[in-house]
Amino acid sequence: MPLFKSTIKILFLISLPITALFYIFSPVLFKIIFGEVWVESGVIAQYLSLIFFIQFTVSSLSNILSLKEFVKQQQGGKYCIS
């Protein structure tokens, strides 16, 4: 559990600044790079950045929980960490 908690903190700290920057500046970046017509796509990208934040943090850890349950089943209900 300590490894799980430290991993989620690290993933959170990695994805938070990326998400915050992209959420704040994506409409402006889309306007500069692609033109005035793409401003609405920048707004959509803001929402997609929030999805990135959640997926980056959670999807990496879901495999750990699945593995924990698999190990528990294989050991007859007892945890075995070696």
PASEBA-1860 file (N, C-alpha, C; in nm, 3 decimals):
! residues 82
1> MPLFKSTI> 0.081/-0.120/0.000/0.000/0.000/0.000/0.085/0.127/0.000 ~ 0.198/0.132/0.070/0.280/0.253/0.064/0.333/0.281/-0.077 ~ 0.369/0.175/-0.149/0.415/0.193/-0.287/0.302/0.246/-0.375 ~ 0.183/0.195/-0.354/0.067/0.240/-0.429/0.041/0.388/-0.406 ~ 0.045/0.430/-0.280/0.019/0.570/-0.247/0.128/0.662/-0.300 ~ 0.253/0.620/-0.291/0.360/0.705/-0.342/0.354/0.714/-0.495 ~ 0.316/0.605/-0.559/0.304/0.607/-0.705/0.192/0.699/-0.750 ~ 0.080/0.695/-0.682/-0.031/0.783/-0.721/0.006/0.930/-0.698
9> KILFLISL> 0.082/0.958/-0.594/0.126/1.096/-0.570/0.219/1.144/-0.681 ~ 0.311/1.057/-0.722/0.406/1.094/-0.827/0.334/1.116/-0.959 ~ 0.243/1.026/-0.993/0.166/1.041/-1.118/0.080/1.167/-1.114 ~ 0.024/1.196/-0.999/-0.056/1.317/-0.982/0.029/1.441/-1.004 ~ 0.148/1.442/-0.945/0.237/1.558/-0.957/0.292/1.575/-1.098 ~ 0.306/1.466/-1.171/0.352/1.475/-1.310/0.241/1.530/-1.399 ~ 0.120/1.479/-1.382/0.012/1.517/-1.473/-0.054/1.650/-1.440 ~ -0.046/1.694/-1.317/-0.114/1.818/-1.279/-0.061/1.941/-1.353
17> PITALFYI> 0.070/1.967/-1.358/0.114/2.087/-1.430/0.087/2.080/-1.580 ~ 0.102/1.963/-1.638/0.074/1.948/-1.782/-0.072/1.979/-1.809 ~ -0.160/1.922/-1.728/-0.304/1.944/-1.745/-0.340/2.090/-1.722 ~ -0.285/2.149/-1.619/-0.317/2.289/-1.588/-0.274/2.382/-1.701 ~ -0.153/2.363/-1.750/-0.105/2.448/-1.859/-0.188/2.431/-1.985 ~ -0.216/2.306/-2.018/-0.294/2.282/-2.140/-0.437/2.331/-2.124 ~ -0.494/2.316/-2.004/-0.630/2.363/-1.981/-0.639/2.515/-1.995 ~ -0.541/2.585/-1.944/-0.542/2.731/-1.947/-0.513/2.786/-2.087
25> FSPVLFKI> -0.413/2.729/-2.154/-0.364/2.789/-2.277/-0.410/2.723/-2.406 ~ -0.486/2.615/-2.401/-0.520/2.547/-2.526/-0.602/2.632/-2.623 ~ -0.701/2.711/-2.581/-0.771/2.793/-2.680/-0.677/2.894/-2.749 ~ -0.587/2.951/-2.671/-0.493/3.048/-2.728/-0.394/2.979/-2.821 ~ -0.344/2.863/-2.779/-0.250/2.789/-2.863/-0.314/2.744/-2.994 ~ -0.436/2.696/-2.987/-0.506/2.653/-3.108/-0.529/2.771/-3.201 ~ -0.559/2.887/-3.144/-0.580/3.007/-3.226/-0.451/3.048/-3.295 ~ -0.340/3.045/-3.222/-0.211/3.085/-3.279/-0.163/2.986/-3.385
33> IFGEVWVE> -0.173/2.859/-3.353/-0.117/2.757/-3.442/-0.208/2.730/-3.562 ~ -0.339/2.717/-3.540/-0.429/2.675/-3.648/-0.516/2.786/-3.704 ~ -0.527/2.897/-3.633/-0.608/3.008/-3.682/-0.735/3.026/-3.600 ~ -0.805/3.132/-3.633/-0.925/3.173/-3.558/-1.035/3.067/-3.560 ~ -1.043/2.992/-3.667/-1.149/2.892/-3.682/-1.136/2.780/-3.578 ~ -1.017/2.756/-3.528/-0.991/2.642/-3.440/-1.002/2.675/-3.291 ~ -1.050/2.791/-3.256/-1.062/2.829/-3.115/-1.158/2.734/-3.042 ~ -1.266/2.698/-3.105/-1.360/2.605/-3.042/-1.297/2.468/-3.017
41> SGVIAQYL> -1.209/2.427/-3.104/-1.136/2.302/-3.081/-1.045/2.314/-2.960 ~ -0.992/2.431/-2.935/-0.912/2.454/-2.816/-0.994/2.439/-2.689 ~ -1.120/2.481/-2.695/-1.210/2.464/-2.580/-1.237/2.316/-2.558 ~ -1.258/2.241/-2.664/-1.277/2.098/-2.652/-1.152/2.032/-2.595 ~ -1.036/2.078/-2.637/-0.909/2.025/-2.586/-0.894/2.050/-2.437 ~ -0.954/2.157/-2.387/-0.952/2.181/-2.242/-1.018/2.065/-2.168 ~ -1.133/2.023/-2.215/-1.203/1.912/-2.151/-1.127/1.780/-2.167 ~ -1.065/1.762/-2.281/-0.986/1.642/-2.304/-0.863/1.638/-2.213
49> SLIFFIQF> -0.811/1.754/-2.178/-0.696/1.756/-2.087/-0.736/1.706/-1.949 ~ -0.858/1.731/-1.907/-0.906/1.678/-1.779/-0.917/1.526/-1.785 ~ -0.961/1.474/-1.899/-0.968/1.330/-1.917/-0.828/1.271/-1.914 ~ -0.732/1.339/-1.976/-0.593/1.294/-1.972/-0.545/1.285/-1.828 ~ -0.576/1.385/-1.749/-0.533/1.390/-1.609/-0.582/1.267/-1.532 ~ -0.708/1.237/-1.547/-0.766/1.124/-1.476/-0.709/0.993/-1.528 ~ -0.703/0.979/-1.659/-0.657/0.853/-1.718/-0.510/0.828/-1.688 ~ -0.428/0.928/-1.695/-0.285/0.912/-1.668/-0.262/0.867/-1.524
57> TVSSLSNI> -0.338/0.922/-1.432/-0.320/0.889/-1.292/-0.378/0.752/-1.257 ~ -0.495/0.721/-1.308/-0.566/0.602/-1.265/-0.530/0.477/-1.345 ~ -0.514/0.488/-1.475/-0.495/0.367/-1.556/-0.366/0.293/-1.523 ~ -0.265/0.363/-1.484/-0.140/0.298/-1.447/-0.155/0.218/-1.318 ~ -0.243/0.260/-1.232/-0.258/0.195/-1.103/-0.361/0.083/-1.104 ~ -0.448/0.081/-1.203/-0.550/-0.024/-1.206/-0.487/-0.161/-1.225 ~ -0.376/-0.169/-1.297/-0.308/-0.297/-1.315/-0.250/-0.348/-1.183 ~ -0.205/-0.258/-1.099/-0.150/-0.298/-0.970/-0.258/-0.362/-0.884
65> LSLKEFVK> -0.377/-0.306/-0.883/-0.486/-0.362/-0.804/-0.528/-0.499/-0.857 ~ -0.530/-0.514/-0.989/-0.564/-0.644/-1.048/-0.459/-0.748/-1.011 ~ -0.334/-0.710/-1.016/-0.226/-0.801/-0.981/-0.233/-0.841/-0.834 ~ -0.267/-0.746/-0.749/-0.279/-0.774/-0.606/-0.386/-0.881/-0.581 ~ -0.500/-0.869/-0.647/-0.607/-0.967/-0.630/-0.566/-1.103/-0.687 ~ -0.493/-1.104/-0.797/-0.446/-1.230/-0.856/-0.351/-1.301/-0.761 ~ -0.258/-1.228/-0.702/-0.163/-1.287/-0.608/-0.237/-1.339/-0.485 ~ -0.336/-1.264/-0.441/-0.414/-1.306/-0.325/-0.485/-1.438/-0.353
73> QQQGGKYC> -0.542/-1.454/-0.471/-0.612/-1.577/-0.507/-0.515/-1.694/-0.519 ~ -0.398/-1.670/-0.572/-0.301/-1.777/-0.592/-0.242/-1.826/-0.459 ~ -0.241/-1.744/-0.360/-0.182/-1.779/-0.231/-0.288/-1.829/-0.132 ~ -0.405/-1.858/-0.179/-0.510/-1.910/-0.090/-0.562/-1.806/0.006 ~ -0.567/-1.683/-0.035/-0.618/-1.577/0.050/-0.513/-1.506/0.132 ~ -0.390/-1.555/0.131/-0.282/-1.490/0.205/-0.196/-1.411/0.109 ~ -0.151/-1.297/0.153/-0.063/-1.214/0.072/0.079/-1.271/0.077 ~ 0.142/-1.272/-0.039/0.279/-1.320/-0.046/0.358/-1.220/-0.126
81> IS> 0.447/-1.150/-0.062/0.531/-1.052/-0.129/0.674/-1.099/-0.117 ~ 0.733/-1.127/-0.231/0.873/-1.172/-0.228/0.952/-1.107/-0.337
END
